[in-house]
Amino acid sequence: MGRTQVVCGAMAVMLATGVAGCSSEPASPTITVFAAASLQPAFTEIAEQFKTDNPGVAVAFNFAGSSDLATQLTQGARADVFASANTTQMDKVAQAGLLDAAAVPFATNTLVIVTAPGNPHGVRSFADLATPGLAVVVCQAPVPCGAATHKVEDVTGVTVTPVSEEPDVTDVLNKVTTGQADAGVVYRTDAQHAGDKVATIEFPEAADAVNTYPIALLEEAPSPGPARAFVDLVTGEAGQKVLHAAGFGKP
């Protein structure tokens, strides 16, 4: 047996234990996208188009509350792209010197109230959320949906006393759809995605707390080229079409 065969035979064993082998083919790149929980349905669809446009490039998502994502990034987490549900959390990442370039606004979102189908408790307005005995859930204050809810409270003078404050809007929606709460404050897009699992109540004061979503390439992105292409897709015509169909407004 020649020396090359011996080396490759050893490498085959090493490969089986997770160590790189003899192949000279480069590993397929993966971009990591940190994105607000409310973006999950739309970004998952956009990622399919991205993978079609960029064969061999994978997309790994971290969906969570924007404040949690910003904290992860400022504490050293590595990612290629950050998409926040408001400018406040993006600003924290920018101030930490973690952006490759200025963030670009790509969507807006508005709060609505969701209840069980049929609206059994007769919620008609934001003020109704202060009704004694009504189990209401909202987002935690640092999370964009929570910050927007508090802004509506300030505008209306209505104080909501929730039974729980959730780390992201998806958890708020889940509390309502599983019957753990009577009503919740979520984004229009979340209510639209839930379909007939909820009744949706719009309220005019939501116009005073519209959230603008920015997206940015991160300074130390492991895969900057594909990451930039993802940002371009989100902000371009194809991505905007998906976002608008999901209920997002124009930035």
Secondary structure, DSSP 8 states (H G I E B T S, - for coil): --HHHHHHHHHHHHHHTT---S-------EEEEEEEGGGHHHHHHHHHHHHHHSTT-EEEEEEE-HHHHHHHHHTT---SEEE-SSHHHHHHHHHTT-BSS--EEEEEE-EEEEESTT-TT---SSGGGG-TT--EEEE-TTSHHHHHHHHHHHHHT-----SEEESSHHHHHHHHHTTS-SEEEEEHHHHHHHGGGSEEE--GGGGGG-EEEEEEEBTT-SSHHHHHHHHHHHHSHHHHHHHHHTT-B--
